[in-house]
Every structure is written in C-alpha cells, then in structure tokens.
Amino acid sequence: MIDAIKQAALAALEASCPVIVQYGTITNPNPLEVNVDQRFTLDADFLIQTEATTELKATIAGVDYVIRPGLQAGDQVVLVRLQGGQKYLILDRVVET
C-alpha cells in the first residue's frame, strides 16, 4: 500500500513537470538549435534566450567592438526547463575554470 502511494506521488510530481536544470550544446546558432544531453534537439520555437547569451557590440571612435559574442556552435549552455516542459530558458554559457 505504501509503495503504491509513493508511486502515485512520484507520477504526480513528474506529470506536473517541475523546473529542471539541464545541460546542452549549441548545434546551430542561426536558426538556434540546442542538443540536450545528447538525447534530443530543441529548435528556436522551444528556446528563450537571456541577454547574457546574445551578442553585444559597441562602437567606439568609429570602430566596432564585440563586447560579448553571441552563442556559437559547440558552446555548452545551462538550460532551465520551465514548468510544463514546453519551453527551455538558456540561462548562460558553461565555462571551464
């Protein structure tokens, strides 16, 4: 009986699709595609970018400088699966230290 209750509780939790953190790799920057844990690929329709993942340029004395590059193929990213599981937020790049 207790095992049945535990299984029902776990099934209910999974069905509610709580927020989950996952890692992915940019396979194509334009149009944006991310491969998640080498299991499936998400296209731009399912992705939300933060400002930290977009390109930032500045023009100083007539010269263009790239302050922050946009996402490139091969970049490792941290993804947050939003509740409901239909959208993924690209939180930031993963950097090696």
Backbone as CSV, one residue per row, in Angstrom:
resi,resn,N_x,N_y,N_z,CA_x,CA_y,CA_z,C_x,C_y,C_z
1,MET,0.826,-1.193,0.000,0.000,0.000,0.000,0.870,1.257,0.000
2,ILE,1.898,1.267,0.858,2.782,2.433,0.924,3.521,2.610,-0.391
3,ASP,3.966,1.507,-1.007,4.649,1.597,-2.298,3.733,2.184,-3.370
4,ALA,2.476,1.820,-3.344,1.514,2.360,-4.311,1.343,3.859,-4.125
5,ILE,1.319,4.313,-2.890,1.199,5.752,-2.607,2.450,6.481,-3.078
6,LYS,3.635,5.892,-2.827,4.888,6.503,-3.283,4.906,6.619,-4.799
7,GLN,4.508,5.564,-5.491,4.494,5.587,-6.950,3.508,6.622,-7.473
8,ALA,2.366,6.741,-6.851,1.376,7.737,-7.264,1.904,9.150,-7.046
9,ALA,2.590,9.364,-5.931,3.156,10.685,-5.648,4.241,11.033,-6.657
10,LEU,5.109,10.087,-6.985,6.157,10.329,-7.978,5.559,10.601,-9.354
11,ALA,4.543,9.857,-9.719,3.888,10.068,-11.010,3.251,11.452,-11.075
12,ALA,2.638,11.887,-9.987,2.022,13.218,-9.947,3.077,14.306,-10.055
13,LEU,4.212,14.116,-9.402,5.293,15.093,-9.467,5.847,15.192,-10.879
14,GLU,6.092,14.061,-11.512,6.607,14.068,-12.879,5.600,14.672,-13.845
15,ALA,4.329,14.430,-13.637,3.289,14.968,-14.517,3.201,16.481,-14.422
16,SER,3.536,17.046,-13.275,3.479,18.497,-13.116,4.669,19.175,-13.768
17,CYS,5.670,18.396,-14.190,6.862,18.898,-14.877,7.504,20.061,-14.119
18,PRO,8.076,19.808,-12.956,8.722,20.887,-12.218,9.933,21.420,-12.983
19,VAL,10.435,22.544,-12.561,11.599,23.148,-13.197,12.794,22.213,-13.038
20,ILE,13.506,21.986,-14.150,14.662,21.090,-14.148,15.818,21.795,-14.850
21,VAL,17.019,21.684,-14.286,18.227,22.239,-14.894,18.889,21.140,-15.713
22,GLN,19.238,21.466,-16.968,19.896,20.520,-17.858,21.021,21.232,-18.584
23,TYR,21.882,20.448,-19.212,22.978,20.998,-19.999,22.759,20.663,-21.460
24,GLY,23.220,21.552,-22.327,23.076,21.317,-23.751,24.252,21.883,-24.516
25,THR,24.280,21.575,-25.806,25.325,22.050,-26.700,24.663,22.736,-27.885
26,ILE,25.151,23.922,-28.225,24.631,24.645,-29.382,25.081,23.895,-30.634
27,THR,24.127,23.444,-31.436,24.468,22.753,-32.678,24.389,23.695,-33.870
28,ASN,23.569,24.736,-33.751,23.427,25.717,-34.817,23.013,27.044,-34.185
29,PRO,23.807,28.113,-34.392,23.445,29.392,-33.775,22.328,30.141,-34.513
30,ASN,22.171,29.890,-35.817,21.149,30.611,-36.565,20.636,29.750,-37.713
31,PRO,19.432,29.217,-37.639,18.472,29.310,-36.544,18.944,28.506,-35.341
32,LEU,18.628,29.003,-34.182,19.135,28.440,-32.935,18.638,27.015,-32.713
33,GLU,19.598,26.105,-32.442,19.287,24.716,-32.098,20.218,24.272,-30.986
34,VAL,19.664,23.543,-30.021,20.445,23.046,-28.885,20.197,21.547,-28.738
35,ASN,21.285,20.784,-28.643,21.182,19.355,-28.357,21.272,19.194,-26.848
36,VAL,20.272,18.553,-26.250,20.182,18.426,-24.798,20.656,17.039,-24.378
37,ASP,21.746,17.009,-23.602,22.276,15.764,-23.044,22.405,14.659,-24.090
38,GLN,22.692,14.998,-25.322,22.844,14.049,-26.432,21.617,13.157,-26.607
39,ARG,20.440,13.659,-26.185,19.216,12.862,-26.281,18.231,13.422,-27.293
40,PHE,18.079,14.755,-27.335,17.125,15.361,-28.260,17.576,16.777,-28.583
41,THR,17.041,17.317,-29.675,17.413,18.653,-30.130,16.206,19.578,-30.042
42,LEU,16.455,20.776,-29.512,15.419,21.808,-29.404,15.689,22.885,-30.442
43,ASP,14.640,23.346,-31.120,14.823,24.463,-32.041,14.354,25.760,-31.382
44,ALA,14.458,26.853,-32.119,14.188,28.184,-31.567,12.776,28.325,-31.005
45,ASP,11.821,27.542,-31.506,10.445,27.634,-31.010,10.325,27.250,-29.541
46,PHE,11.257,26.437,-29.050,11.195,25.941,-27.676,12.210,26.620,-26.759
47,LEU,12.955,27.599,-27.288,14.053,28.205,-26.536,13.791,29.674,-26.251
48,ILE,14.208,30.101,-25.065,14.166,31.506,-24.667,15.594,31.898,-24.317
49,GLN,16.101,32.947,-24.949,17.456,33.409,-24.661,17.433,34.536,-23.643
50,THR,18.474,34.582,-22.818,18.672,35.717,-21.922,19.635,36.689,-22.592
51,GLU,19.713,37.887,-22.056,20.616,38.885,-22.624,22.064,38.405,-22.583
52,ALA,22.419,37.629,-21.573,23.792,37.139,-21.426,24.214,36.214,-22.560
53,THR,23.258,35.684,-23.318,23.594,34.757,-24.401,23.504,35.405,-25.780
54,THR,23.230,36.705,-25.826,23.139,37.405,-27.107,24.381,38.257,-27.326
55,GLU,24.638,38.559,-28.587,25.817,39.351,-28.924,25.629,40.806,-28.497
56,LEU,26.705,41.389,-27.953,26.704,42.794,-27.563,27.868,43.475,-28.263
57,LYS,27.555,44.506,-29.051,28.576,45.261,-29.773,28.553,46.707,-29.300
58,ALA,29.695,47.350,-29.430,29.793,48.776,-29.120,30.668,49.431,-30.180
59,THR,30.315,50.655,-30.535,31.116,51.420,-31.477,31.815,52.526,-30.704
60,ILE,33.146,52.500,-30.759,33.956,53.498,-30.058,34.884,54.134,-31.080
61,ALA,34.774,55.442,-31.218,35.585,56.205,-32.167,35.472,55.622,-33.573
62,GLY,34.268,55.218,-33.947,34.023,54.706,-35.290,34.439,53.261,-35.522
63,VAL,34.928,52.602,-34.483,35.361,51.206,-34.614,34.384,50.319,-33.845
64,ASP,33.917,49.253,-34.506,33.002,48.310,-33.858,33.786,47.286,-33.046
65,TYR,33.355,47.076,-31.811,33.962,46.088,-30.923,32.886,45.110,-30.462
66,VAL,33.249,43.838,-30.394,32.346,42.833,-29.844,32.675,42.710,-28.364
67,ILE,31.764,43.143,-27.522,31.947,43.078,-26.076,31.637,41.671,-25.572
68,ARG,30.560,41.116,-26.084,30.144,39.769,-25.683,29.663,39.054,-26.943
69,PRO,30.330,37.947,-27.310,29.883,37.234,-28.511,28.567,36.505,-28.258
70,GLY,27.811,36.308,-29.308,26.586,35.514,-29.201,26.937,34.041,-29.123
71,LEU,25.935,33.217,-29.032,26.152,31.775,-28.956,26.720,31.262,-30.274
72,GLN,27.663,30.328,-30.164,28.298,29.723,-31.328,28.145,28.214,-31.268
73,ALA,28.235,27.567,-32.419,28.167,26.104,-32.455,29.258,25.534,-31.558
74,GLY,28.895,24.559,-30.741,29.840,23.936,-29.821,29.812,24.503,-28.417
75,ASP,29.187,25.672,-28.229,29.082,26.247,-26.879,28.245,25.332,-25.988
76,GLN,28.715,25.127,-24.765,27.949,24.392,-23.762,27.089,25.411,-23.018
77,VAL,25.820,25.088,-22.793,24.913,26.018,-22.129,24.156,25.335,-20.998
78,VAL,23.709,26.166,-20.047,22.850,25.698,-18.960,21.416,26.022,-19.360
79,LEU,20.568,25.010,-19.334,19.161,25.169,-19.700,18.284,24.955,-18.480
80,VAL,17.242,25.736,-18.374,16.251,25.542,-17.321,14.940,25.193,-18.017
81,ARG,14.461,23.971,-17.788,13.168,23.577,-18.359,12.087,24.202,-17.497
82,LEU,11.275,25.034,-18.101,10.238,25.735,-17.360,9.092,24.792,-17.038
83,GLN,8.360,25.122,-16.003,7.261,24.263,-15.570,6.289,24.049,-16.725
84,GLY,5.920,22.828,-16.931,5.087,22.450,-18.070,5.907,21.772,-19.148
85,GLY,7.219,22.035,-19.175,8.131,21.345,-20.070,8.092,21.761,-21.522
86,GLN,7.382,22.839,-21.873,7.279,23.237,-23.269,8.360,24.222,-23.701
87,LYS,8.938,24.953,-22.763,9.959,25.955,-23.080,11.201,25.720,-22.239
88,TYR,12.346,26.085,-22.814,13.625,25.981,-22.128,14.293,27.350,-22.159
89,LEU,14.735,27.815,-21.011,15.451,29.078,-20.887,16.939,28.786,-20.967
90,ILE,17.630,29.442,-21.916,19.089,29.314,-21.983,19.638,30.313,-20.980
91,LEU,20.068,29.801,-19.837,20.488,30.661,-18.739,21.818,31.338,-19.032
92,ASP,22.805,30.558,-19.457,24.134,31.113,-19.722,25.013,30.048,-20.341
93,ARG,26.215,30.473,-20.745,27.220,29.529,-21.228,27.886,28.843,-20.042
94,VAL,28.417,27.649,-20.300,29.235,26.953,-19.311,30.683,27.239,-19.679
95,VAL,31.476,27.677,-18.704,32.891,27.949,-18.955,33.741,27.016,-18.107
96,GLU,34.886,26.658,-18.646,35.806,25.810,-17.898,36.718,26.692,-17.064
97,THR,37.000,26.232,-15.852,37.896,27.008,-14.985,39.192,26.286,-14.772
